[in-house]
């Protein structure tokens, strides 16, 4: 059965490439933003359903319009994918938002803020400042006894 799983992975990757090519070159719907990226595809084992994860750069109105446009071309894409991959049954295509790119950008900006704030907030706690040499060692206290 591992070959079935590998086939689903290969079909998912081929679907991703076909849809990305369509969006880059052949999409004529003005609602679909040019800043749309197909980030991944999940296909069920029976190859009947495909979830296509899409990242759209822009404001919320642009994203909503893009997903409306993608929903309207889903039937055309289903037949195109079926022909291109020579599948007996073309999978139903469902577009889902992929927020991982936006989430990664947000994490990067937060890390940059922390990095910028770190020298100001931790100026006195520098481990290389020799603070440990100013502390008495346990042997210093024992020498007085």
C-alpha positions in Angstrom: 0.0 0.0 0.0 2.9 2.5 0.4 2.9 2.9 -3.4 -0.7 4.2 -3.2 0.4 6.9 -0.8 3.3 7.8 -3.0 1.0 8.0 -6.0 -1.2 10.5 -4.2 1.8 12.6 -3.3 2.9 12.6 -7.0 -0.5 13.5 -8.2 -0.8 16.3 -5.6 2.5 17.8 -6.8 1.4 17.5 -10.4 -1.9 19.2 -9.6 0.0 22.0 -7.8 2.2 22.6 -10.8 -0.7 22.6 -13.2 -2.8 25.0 -11.2 0.2 27.3 -10.6 0.9 27.3 -14.3 -2.7 28.2 -15.0 -2.7 31.0 -12.5 0.5 32.5 -13.8 -0.3 32.3 -17.5 -3.9 31.6 -18.4 -6.1 33.0 -15.6 -8.2 35.8 -17.2 -10.6 36.4 -14.3 -9.9 40.0 -13.1 -10.8 39.0 -9.5 -7.8 36.7 -9.3 -4.8 38.6 -7.9 -1.5 38.3 -9.7 0.1 37.9 -6.3 -1.4 34.4 -5.8 0.8 31.5 -4.9 -0.2 27.8 -4.8 1.7 26.6 -1.7 0.5 23.0 -1.5 -2.1 20.4 -2.4 -3.5 17.6 -0.3 -5.2 14.8 -2.2 -7.3 12.0 -0.7 -6.0 8.5 -1.2 -8.8 7.7 -3.7 -7.8 10.9 -5.7 -11.3 12.2 -5.7 -10.8 15.4 -3.7 -8.0 17.9 -3.7 -7.5 20.8 -1.3 -5.4 23.4 -2.9 -3.7 25.8 -0.4 -3.3 29.3 -1.8 -1.5 32.3 -0.4 -2.8 35.7 -1.6 -0.8 38.9 -0.9 -2.9 42.0 -0.4 -5.7 43.3 1.7 -8.7 41.4 2.9 -10.9 42.6 0.0 -8.3 41.4 -2.6 -8.2 38.0 -0.9 -12.0 37.6 -0.8 -12.2 38.6 -4.5 -9.4 36.2 -5.4 -11.1 33.3 -3.6 -14.4 34.1 -5.4 -12.5 34.1 -8.7 -10.8 30.8 -7.9 -14.1 29.2 -6.9 -15.5 30.2 -10.3 -12.7 28.6 -12.2 -12.5 25.4 -10.1 -14.7 23.4 -12.6 -12.4 24.5 -15.5 -9.3 23.6 -13.5 -10.8 20.2 -12.6 -11.2 19.3 -16.3 -7.8 20.8 -17.2 -6.1 18.8 -14.4 -7.9 15.6 -15.5 -6.8 16.0 -19.1 -3.2 17.0 -18.2 -2.7 14.2 -15.8 -4.7 11.7 -17.8 -6.8 10.7 -14.7 -9.9 8.6 -15.1 -11.7 10.7 -12.6 -10.5 14.3 -12.1 -10.5 15.3 -8.4 -12.9 17.9 -7.1 -10.9 21.1 -6.3 -11.4 23.1 -3.2 -9.4 26.2 -2.6 -8.3 27.0 1.0 -6.3 30.0 2.3 -2.8 29.3 3.4 -1.7 31.8 6.0 1.8 30.3 6.6 3.6 32.9 4.6 1.9 35.8 6.4 2.4 33.9 9.7 6.1 33.5 8.9 6.5 37.2 8.0 4.8 38.1 11.3 7.1 35.9 13.3 10.1 37.4 11.5 9.0 40.9 12.4 8.4 39.9 16.0 11.9 38.4 16.2 13.4 41.5 14.7 11.6 43.6 17.3 13.0 41.4 20.1 16.5 41.5 18.6 16.3 45.3 18.4 15.0 45.7 21.9 17.4 43.1 23.5 20.5 45.3 23.9 18.6 48.1 25.5 16.7 45.9 27.9 19.5 43.6 28.9 22.5 45.9 29.1 23.3 45.1 32.7 22.8 41.4 32.4 25.6 40.7 29.9 27.2 37.4 30.9 30.6 38.5 29.4 30.8 41.6 31.6 32.7 39.7 34.3 29.8 39.8 36.8 30.6 36.2 37.9 34.2 37.3 38.9 32.7 39.8 41.4 30.7 37.2 43.2 32.4 35.5 46.1 33.2 31.8 45.5 32.2 29.2 48.0 35.9 28.7 48.9 36.2 32.3 50.0 33.6 31.9 52.7 35.2 28.7 54.0 38.7 30.2 54.4 37.5 32.4 57.3 36.5 29.3 59.4 
